[in-house]
């Protein structure tokens, strides 16, 4: 992938910790300290109990593909098109939106097992992506 010009996401008080975890190679999921509800994307308050107290767990990186779309346009510099954008149901029970790599468009199937791979841009920016799990066909 020629990802040298990828636009970087805003990193603030509520999500900077998540990007730091990604930089360390972890797929982190925010967890409410009051009721243990997992949530992604990160946000300051639990949607279930309204607690402002949270920590995080490191996900296994394994899950199943719940939904997907294939993006052809608009095309931004630094991305190789088409992009297979997926919604993954992680083993931990929460869902995560990402990109599917190392898989042809024709091989994508609902329910297919996927695993996280940490993609690194030439500038060192790290972003969790997914690929078909070992043993799944591509």
N, C-alpha and C positions, 0 to 999 in steps of 0.2 A: 504494500500500500504506500502511496506517495503522500503521506499525511503531514508534510512539513508546514503547511499553511492552515491547519485546522484552527477554527475560531475557538478560543478558550471560553469556558463558561464563567459566569460571574461567581466569585467565591466570597461569601460573606460570613457573618457570625453564625448563621443557622446551618450552613452547609460546608464551610471550610474544612471542618474536621473530616468530612466524608472524602473530600478530594485528597487530604493528607493520607488517609487510609489507602486510597487507590494508589497514591504515589509509592506506598510501601508494599503494594502487591495484594492488598486485601479488598474483598468485596464486603463492605460493612453494611449492616442493616440497623437502623435506629430502633431502640426498644424502650417502651415506657417503663419506668421504674415502679410505677404504682400498679399497673395491671398487666404488664409483660406483653402488651400488644406490639407487634412488629410493624414498622411503617417505612415506606420509601415512596417518594423522595423525602429527605429529612425536612422536618418542620419543627417549630418551637413547642407546639402543644399536641397532646394525644387527642385524636378524634373520637376515641371511645370514652375516656374518663376526664379529659381536659387537664390532665396533669402536665406541668411544665418540667418535671424531672425525667431525665432519660439517660441511657447509656447506649451501648451498641453491642452487637454480636458480629462475629466474622462468619459469613455464609460459607457453606461448603463449595459453592460455585456450581452445583449440580441442580438440574431441574428439567422441566418439560416445556415444550413450545406450546403456548396457549393460543397465540394469534400472530399474524405477520402481515406485512405489506412490503411491496417492492417499490422503491423510489427511483425514478428516472430523472425527474425535474422538480424544483430548480436545481441546477448544478452549481455547487460552491467550490472554489479552489481548494485543493488539498484532499479531496475525497475521490475514490474510484467508484464510478457508477456502473451498473445499478447497485443500490444499497438494499440489503434485505434487513428490514427493521422488524424486530420481534418483541413479543411480550412473553416473558418466561415466568412460569410458576416455579419458584425456588423450592427446594426440599423443605426449607424452614417455614413455608406456607405463604410468604408474601410474594408479590409479583414485581418484576423488574423489566424495564424497557431497555433494549440494547440493539446491537447489530450482530447479525449472524455472518460469520466468515468461514472460509474453507468449506463452502457448500454451494452447489449450483442451485439456481432458482428452481429448476425442475425437481430437485431432490427434497425440497422443503415440505414437511408434512406436519399437520396438527398432531400434537401429542408426542412428537419425536423427542428422545432424550438429548439434552444438550449439556455442555460443560463450559465453564468460564475459562477464558484465556485472557491474560492481561496484555493488551496491545500497548506498545510504546512508540510514540512518534519520534522522528529524528531529533527533536528538541528535548526529549526526555519526558514529555507529558504522557501520563499513563491513564488508560481508560479500559474498564472491563468490557470485553466482548464475549461472544459465545460461538461455539462450533459444535457440530454433531458430536455426541459423546462417543468415546472409544467403543468400537463394535457396531455403531450405527452407520448406515450407508451414507455416502456423500455423493 
